[in-house]
Amino acid sequence: MSTVMKAVDVDVPLSTAYNQWTQFESFPEFMEGVEEVRQLDDTHTHWVTRVGGVTREFDATITEQHPDERVAWTSESGPRHAGVITFHRLGPSRTRVTAQMDIDPDGFLEQVADKTGMLGKRVNGDMHRFKEFIERRGHETGGWRGDIDTPPTAGT
């Protein structure tokens, strides 16, 4: 399992950055290789990605979501990964968005990307494209302000 951490400062208020991040179906507009994200319900998403000519589909569960603070998830199928996005107010119109992802590369291409640092570069690029996306718009395309706190499973 590899851990990738990247952060970007965006020139929008904290609630704008958070609200936009909760619009998962807009991810293909700024995430490289993400072709589609469908929100199935409040805690489940279905992803279609294409990397190096390989298309993969997987489901993910939102395990924690607290308005203006954090969104955490874990994959339920496909390549194993989990992560958390946190939001930190730097000023009235400036927010730090931090991504921490734990990824278990699945398949030859993912293992090569991990070993050569390409996964970190991709996450960094996605974070900067998010910055450009939200700053260009100046406002979120929507927002979900619900609170999710999945209880731990038995034995944890």
C-alpha positions as CSV (number, residue, x, y, z in Angstrom):
1,M,0.0,0.0,0.0
2,S,1.3,3.4,-0.9
3,T,0.4,6.8,0.6
4,V,0.1,9.9,-1.4
5,M,-0.4,13.4,0.2
6,K,-0.9,16.6,-1.8
7,A,-2.3,20.0,-0.9
8,V,-3.3,23.0,-2.8
9,D,-4.4,26.5,-1.7
10,V,-7.5,27.8,-3.5
11,D,-8.7,31.4,-3.7
12,V,-12.3,30.7,-2.7
13,P,-14.1,30.6,0.7
14,L,-13.9,27.3,2.6
15,S,-17.6,26.5,2.1
16,T,-17.2,27.0,-1.7
17,A,-14.3,24.6,-1.9
18,Y,-16.1,22.0,0.2
19,N,-19.4,22.3,-1.6
20,Q,-17.7,21.8,-4.9
21,W,-15.8,18.7,-3.7
22,T,-19.1,17.1,-2.7
23,Q,-20.2,17.3,-6.4
24,F,-18.6,14.0,-7.2
25,E,-20.2,13.8,-10.7
26,S,-18.1,16.9,-11.7
27,F,-14.8,15.1,-11.0
28,P,-14.2,14.2,-14.7
29,E,-13.9,17.9,-15.4
30,F,-10.7,18.1,-13.4
31,M,-9.5,14.6,-12.6
32,E,-7.2,13.0,-15.2
33,G,-8.4,9.5,-16.3
34,V,-11.8,9.8,-14.6
35,E,-14.4,9.3,-17.2
36,E,-17.5,9.2,-15.0
37,V,-18.6,9.3,-11.4
38,R,-22.2,8.5,-10.5
39,Q,-23.6,9.2,-7.1
40,L,-25.8,6.2,-6.3
41,D,-27.0,7.5,-2.9
42,D,-25.7,9.6,0.0
43,T,-22.8,7.2,0.7
44,H,-22.1,5.3,-2.5
45,T,-20.5,6.2,-5.8
46,H,-19.7,4.3,-9.0
47,W,-16.5,5.3,-10.9
48,V,-15.3,4.6,-14.5
49,T,-11.6,5.4,-15.1
50,R,-9.4,5.0,-18.0
51,V,-5.6,4.9,-17.5
52,G,-3.0,3.8,-20.0
53,G,-5.8,2.5,-22.3
54,V,-7.2,0.3,-19.5
55,T,-10.8,1.0,-18.4
56,R,-11.7,0.1,-14.8
57,E,-15.0,0.4,-12.9
58,F,-15.3,0.4,-9.2
59,D,-17.6,1.3,-6.4
60,A,-16.7,3.5,-3.4
61,T,-18.3,4.2,-0.1
62,I,-18.1,7.6,1.6
63,T,-17.2,6.6,5.2
64,E,-17.1,10.1,6.7
65,Q,-18.3,13.5,5.6
66,H,-18.5,16.6,7.8
67,P,-19.4,19.9,6.2
68,D,-16.5,22.3,5.7
69,E,-14.1,19.8,7.3
70,R,-13.6,16.5,5.5
71,V,-14.7,13.8,3.1
72,A,-13.3,10.2,3.5
73,W,-13.9,7.2,1.3
74,T,-12.9,3.6,0.7
75,S,-13.2,1.5,-2.4
76,E,-15.6,-1.5,-2.3
77,S,-14.5,-3.1,-5.6
78,G,-11.7,-2.8,-8.1
79,P,-8.4,-1.3,-7.2
80,R,-8.1,-1.0,-3.4
81,H,-7.8,2.5,-2.2
82,A,-9.0,4.8,0.5
83,G,-8.5,8.5,1.3
84,V,-9.6,11.7,2.9
85,I,-9.9,15.2,1.7
86,T,-9.6,17.9,4.3
87,F,-10.5,21.6,4.1
88,H,-8.7,24.3,6.1
89,R,-9.7,28.0,6.2
90,L,-6.7,30.2,5.6
91,G,-8.6,33.4,5.3
92,P,-12.1,34.7,4.2
93,S,-11.5,33.8,0.6
94,R,-8.6,31.2,0.8
95,T,-8.8,27.5,1.6
96,R,-6.2,24.7,1.8
97,V,-7.5,21.5,0.3
98,T,-5.4,18.4,1.3
99,A,-5.7,15.0,-0.1
100,Q,-4.3,11.9,1.6
101,M,-4.8,8.6,-0.4
102,D,-3.7,5.1,0.4
103,I,-3.5,3.1,-2.8
104,D,-2.8,-0.6,-3.4
105,P,-1.7,-0.7,-7.0
106,D,-3.6,-3.3,-8.9
107,G,-2.0,-4.6,-12.1
108,F,1.2,-3.9,-14.0
109,L,0.5,-0.3,-15.1
110,E,-0.6,0.8,-11.6
111,Q,2.5,-0.8,-10.0
112,V,4.8,1.0,-12.5
113,A,2.9,4.3,-11.9
114,D,3.4,3.9,-8.2
115,K,7.1,3.0,-8.4
116,T,7.9,5.9,-10.7
117,G,6.0,8.5,-8.7
118,M,3.3,8.9,-11.4
119,L,0.5,8.4,-8.9
120,G,1.7,11.3,-6.8
121,K,2.1,13.4,-9.9
122,R,-1.4,12.5,-11.0
123,V,-3.0,13.5,-7.6
124,N,-1.0,16.7,-7.6
125,G,-2.2,17.5,-11.1
126,D,-5.8,16.7,-10.1
127,M,-5.5,19.1,-7.1
128,H,-4.2,21.9,-9.3
129,R,-6.9,21.3,-11.9
130,F,-9.5,21.5,-9.1
131,K,-7.9,24.9,-8.1
132,E,-8.2,26.1,-11.6
133,F,-11.8,24.7,-12.0
134,I,-13.2,26.3,-8.8
135,E,-11.3,29.6,-9.1
136,R,-12.4,30.0,-12.7
137,R,-16.0,29.4,-11.7
138,G,-15.8,31.5,-8.6
139,H,-18.7,29.5,-7.1
140,E,-19.7,25.9,-6.6
141,T,-21.9,24.0,-9.0
142,G,-23.9,22.6,-6.0
143,G,-23.3,21.3,-2.6
144,W,-24.3,18.6,-0.1
145,R,-24.1,19.6,3.5
146,G,-25.1,16.3,5.0
147,D,-23.1,14.7,7.8
148,I,-21.9,11.1,7.5
149,D,-20.1,9.1,10.2
150,T,-20.0,5.4,9.4
151,P,-19.7,3.4,12.6
152,P,-16.7,1.1,12.8
153,T,-17.2,-2.5,11.9
154,A,-17.2,-5.3,14.5
155,G,-13.7,-6.1,15.6
156,T,-12.2,-2.7,15.0
